Amino acid sequence: MLYGVFSDVHSNREALDAVLKFFEDSKVEGYICCGDLVGYGPEPEYVVERIRGLKNLKIICGNHDLAVIERMEVEWFNPYAKAAALWTREVLSRESRGFLESLTARLEAPDFTLVHGSPRKPAEEYLLSAGQFRDNMSRVKVWPLFMGHSHMPIVFRQAEEGIQTLFLEEQQQIAIEHKPYGVVPIAFNPGSVGQPRDQDKRACCALYDSSTGIYKVIRVAYDIGAVQQKIRDVGLPEYLALRLAYGQ
């Protein structure tokens, strides 16, 4: 099955629409979403409605989703994230809030595992190093692992020489590896749709073909100026608008 893999949309309608259009053109058959539908951006209601309407969707919640539904303290957030979370609470519909409340921060599907941050702390931990990946490996039963949270397209995998950390460029692909004991441990992070942080301002996502095991990172351009104006129009912090132009 060909999956569209995405994460960290953060209420960015224009970025989400661009990514979903790419997925549609690519004829994906299912979707893997690694959480953080809301937070930071100006259109949480649209984003939640659009995502919850996707067919064959495997999805989890992220820390911003949990903050909006009051299952995580916003005091842990920086002032900009806190302001956006509190604003989102006020504008999100009961139906969309209920959808977020129905999500878990970890999901074990028959042929992959899904977390937002890490297997050890699904909604919170940023998985950024080979050491962290090694420490989390025992907590995964079904590989590959899909994750988000860091907003960067990173791959961790076990190799003969140790744990490899790969920062994937646009159109770069990598395949899972099979051994007699099963899939060799590997974790994919598709980066962020709505707020990239790797100095590339385009929306980031990925394609994963479960039949071949091939995973490929994709970049999609979108109307950043339109999102920035909407952020200003609803009164969210200016910093949230400015950072979109720099991919950080």
C-alpha positions, 0 to 999 in steps of 0.5 A: 500500500502506498501511504502519504506520511505527514506530521506537525501540520499545526493549523496551517491550511495552505500547507496541508492542502498543498500536501494533500493535493500532492498525495492525491496526485500520487494516488496514495491509498492511505495516510499516516499522520504523526500528530500535532494537527493544531497549535501555532497556526490560524486555522485549526478547525479546517485542519482537523476537519480535513484530516479526520475526513481522510480515508484509511487514516492511521493517526495519533495526537501530539503534545500541542493537540493534548495541550488544546484538549487540556491533557497537557499543561501549557505552562511547559510551552514557550510563550508563543506556543502557549498563546496559540494553544489557549487561542485554539481552545477557544475557536475549536468546535466540539466535534473537532475537540472530540476527534482530538480526544479520541486519539492516542499518542502511540499506535501499533498497526499490524505492519508499523508503529506510530508515535509523536515523539518517541516510544519511551515518551510518545507525546513529549520526547524529541528523538534526535540522537543515535543514543536516544534511538538505541535506548528506545528500540526495546520499546518497539515491537513492530518496525518501521517506526514513524514519528514526528515532533522534531519538525525535521526529516530524519531517519534512524536505523540499525546498521552493522557499524552501529546506529545511523542518523540520516538527514534526508534531502528532497526526493531522497529515498531509503528502504527498510531492510529485512533479516530472518528475525524481521524488519531491521529497526528503523525510524522515519520522521517526515518533517513538518507540514506546517512549520518546517525547522530545517531551513527549508520553508516548503512543507515537508512530507513523505511517501511510504510503499509498504509493499516495497519498503521504500520511503521517500521525502517530499517537499511541497511549496505553498502560499506562506504569505497567505498563512502569515496574514491569517496569523496576524489577522487572528491576533496570534504572535508575530513570531509565528508568522515570521518563522514560516518564511525561514523554515525554522 
